[in-house]
Structure formats: structure tokens, C-alpha cells
């Protein structure tokens, strides 16, 4: 009976528990007070799919070998970020402006090297066997992006914004009061629902040629992304960003669109409007203050752009 229970818990969870001198109970590792705070919960739903829900802070980094990784298996990794409600364990200040997003990567890409998490981790990670996913789709109708991801022969990574419909599913996973009898069944269905919707979004991307990625280029792309999001009131200048990245403008634009699914300007504009919505609702700033703060000199133009992205004019949105 014990052996059966162990099969529902990822091996890495037990390894971390051993390093911290504790044990996993009910699939959850509670971080001992002397090491930090928070918890990590793991699920092995079946031979094809597993999930880790991590929301913790450690006083110092812990190095652990992930024995769940199997070089002969091709896995697709979905890593959700900035999706937890704001609590004392919310992401660090550097992440506070980030939009909820998910990294979708082949197993040849180590996603933890992309965004330094150090001792703070607030993510949901789902790993799915690529061969299992391949068996679910019609080979003749897949987009180049989806095809390359599921072939899983090259290091590739895509980032997708988590829109409200996806956030709702995540919220159901985190807050649903499901009894032990149906817990694994319920969470597996929700995990597969997320995966399906994310793959549907990836299929819409129009890249016809994809480039294998390396960690150095990815780290550079994320620095560029941080640079853009840190200055929402300043229009990005491609040549300046390319110089900062030590890349040619052509390479920077090509790789940025491949990873983030949008041109640099479109990505910036989407974030700027999400930030505008936040300032209107959470900070309760006036429409003019928000517009000027985000670099608009023409408030009519700001109103038009806001409506294109959010679906209503800023004044209407602030009152809704």
C-alpha cells in the first residue's frame, strides 16, 4: 500500500524533504521554519503527466538532483509564473510588474536557468510526455510551432501570457475543495485542460521557421524583456535594445517574436495596457494621470489603444 502511494508523489519532492530533514505528508512538503516558509505539493497523475505546485521561500539555495528527469523520455514542460494571489509569499519585487505567464519548453531546455528564482519560488510546473501528446492530434493539421514542440528534438521555449480564462482554471486548481477520493482525477483534468488551451494558443502563432535556442540567448532575451517592462512609459527602440543585448536587430526581433509570440512593440503595448488597467483599478488614478504616466501625450490616442486591448474605454473600465 505504501508503494502505491509513493507512485503518486514526484521523486524530487521526497529528495528535497530529505535534504531539509523532514518528510512529505499528503503529497505536500511543508518547509521547516529554520529553512524558510511555504510549501510544495506534487502529483504523479499517471505515467504520462506529473505536476508540482511550489510556493515557498528558502533562507538559502538548496541543490537537489532531479531523479524524475529521464534522458530517454521526451517531455514537454509547462511552467506557470506570477499566478499566485498576492500574499506574504508573493514573487519578489523584481517580479511584481510581471504579467501571469507560462513557459512552454522542450525537455532539452532547462527553464530554471532562464529566470533566476534563487530562494523564492512561486510556480506551477506540469510535465507531459511528448509521445502521449503526439497521439492526441492529427499530424496533418498541426502548425510548425506545435509540430516542433511535440517533436521535442531541439531546445525550444515559448512564453504565453496567462489570460483570465486560464487564470480561472489555475484558481480552481489552487482553491478547489476536492476530497481525497477525487483529488488526483480533478487536478489531472484541470492540468490537461490548461495544456489543451495553451497548445491551441501556440497553434495560432505564425512562425514558419524556428531556431534552436541556447541558454545565453534566452537569458539575454529575458533581460531585454525586463528592460522593456521596467519602463512602460518609454517606447522601446530596437537599435538601443540590440546594442544592450549584443545582438543584431534582426536576430533580436526574430528570437523575441519566436519566444514571446509578439513583436517587441506589440508585447510592450500589451503590457502597457495591462499596466494601465492596473493603475486605473488598483491605484485608482485618473485617466489623464495614467495616460501621461505611460508616455501618452494624446489622451484620445490612449483611449483608443486601451479599448483595442481591454475592450472598453479607460473611463468606462475604471467605473466597472
DRENGUPA-135945 format. One record per residue (C-alpha): x, y, z; residue in one letter. Coordinates in pm, whole numbers, plus 50000, padded with zeros to 5 digits. Example, Ala and Ser with C-alpha at 12.3 -4.5 7.8 and 13.67 -1.06 7.14 Angstrom:
2
512304955050780A/513674989450714S/
//
This chain:
320
500005000050000X/502865023850082X/504425016349744X/501175025749570X/501055059249748X/504665066949661X/503835063949293X/501605094749316X/504385117349451X/507265130549232X/510605116649346X/512155151449362X/509745161149639X/510985133149862X/514595142349783X/514055178549888X/512295166850204X/515295145050289X/517705174150244X/515565195650476X/515255168350737X/511505164150703X/509035142650511X/506235145750259X/502755142450407X/499615140650193X/501755148249887X/502865181150046X/506265192350173X/505955219850436X/509205239650456X/510595237250813X/510805271150985X/514575270251020X/514935267250642X/512245291950532X/508475290950481X/505815278850240X/505165245350081X/505495223849771X/502875198349662X/503465171849398X/501315148449195X/502115119848959X/498795115248780X/499935086248562X/502955075748357X/502425104848117X/501865135548334X/503005149948669X/502735183648843X/504455204149115X/502765233549289X/505525253749458X/505055284849671X/507895288749916X/510875308950030X/514135293550148X/516785310950357X/519415298050114X/519565278749789X/519235241049804X/520835219849532X/518955188049453X/519325162149180X/516065157348992X/515835119948952X/512485124148775X/514375135348464X/514815106448220X/517095114147923X/515415088047706X/511955103647750X/510825134547562X/508845156847795X/507075189847733X/507315213348032X/504675239448123X/505895263348393X/503365288848523X/504695320748682X/503195350548865X/499875332248901X/499565330349280X/497405355449471X/499435382649640X/500455370249985X/503505371450205X/504945345749965X/504335366149651X/507185369049399X/509995392549486X/509935429449399X/511635423249067X/508705401648957X/505915423949088X/505275440548750X/505265408048556X/502125395548387X/501005360048466X/502685337848208X/503665302248130X/506905289147985X/506365260347742X/509585241847671X/511025210147530X/512795187447776X/516115198447624X/515645232947776X/516215238348149X/513625265248229X/515105272848572X/518175288348406X/516035314248229X/514685334248520X/516775332948839X/514495321649119X/517185317449386X/515435310049717X/511965322049617X/509705300149409X/506065305349321X/505305283449021X/503165255148894X/505095230748676X/503395204248464X/505445178648270X/503815157947995X/505215130247780X/505595143247422X/504735109247274X/501475109447471X/500605144047335X/501575133546982X/499005105946994X/496215130847063X/496505152146747X/496105148646372X/499635150746233X/498475166045905X/496915197246060X/499505209446309X/501235243146286X/505065244846257X/505285257846615X/503175229546757X/504945203946539X/508405214846656X/507355214847021X/505905179847006X/508785165746803X/510925176347101X/514235171746921X/515625207046972X/515915231247266X/512865253747224X/510935276147459X/507815297147416X/506245320947664X/502475325847664X/500535352047857X/498045336848102X/494745353748019X/491765354748262X/490205322648125X/493405303548200X/493845321348533X/490375309148629X/491415272848576X/494555278448783X/492425294049057X/490165263449057X/493215241049096X/494585261349386X/491375267549577X/489055238749490X/487855218949792X/488025183849650X/488005153149870X/490875128249857X/488795103949652X/488625127049351X/491695149349407X/494025132949154X/491245128948896X/490105165248931X/493595180248916X/494615158648618X/491575170448422X/492355206748507X/496035202148416X/495095187048080X/492555214848020X/495325240548072X/497655221547839X/495005218847568X/494195256047576X/497865265747575X/498605243447276X/495635259147098X/497205293447157X/500595281547030X/498955268046715X/497875303746629X/501465315946608X/502605322746254X/506315314046267X/507215290945982X/510885286746074X/512045280846430X/515575284646564X/517145262446829X/517815282447145X/520695283047389X/520735294647749X/522855325347677X/520465338847415X/517455331147637X/518945349047935X/519615378947708X/516025378647577X/514675378947933X/516945408148021X/515515426647722X/512005417947836X/512765430948187X/514235462748037X/511035468547837X/508675461748127X/510695482848370X/509985513948159X/506345512048043X/506305549347973X/509195547647725X/508795533847374X/511365506247306X/513995514947046X/515145483846861X/518685495446787X/519255505247151X/517885472047276X/520015453047022X/523115470947147X/522195462447505X/521685426047402X/524845424547189X/522715410646906X/521915423246561X/518475439846541X/517355412246303X/518305384146539X/516795401646839X/513455407446664X/513365371946527X/514125354246857X/511945377447066X/508905370446848X/509635333046848X/509765331247228X/507095356547325X/504745353147027X/504685390546954X/506935417146813X/508815437847069X/506455467547021X/503265446347037X/504495429047352X/505335462647507X/501975477247410X/500075447447559X/501955451047887X/501455488847886X/497685484847856X/497615458148129X/499585482248348X/497145509948262X/494235487848367X/496005480248696X/496675517048768X/493065526148696X/491585498748915X/494115491849191X/495745526049224X/492545544449128X/494455570348927X/492635593148684X/492615585348313X/494825615248238X/497345606048510X/497595570448380X/497915581348019X/500675606448088X/502475582648325X/502615556348050X/504045580147794X/500945591447601X/500805628147508X/497425624547334X/494725611147567X/492385603447278X/495055580647135X/495505564447478X/491755558347498X/491685541947153X/494655519147226X/493245509747567X/489905499747413X/491655478647147X/493395458247417X/490975458447712X/487635460447529X/486325493147675X/487465528947717X/489605536848024X/486985558448196X/484365531248149X/486815504848273X/487675524648588X/483975526048679X/483175489648601X/
//
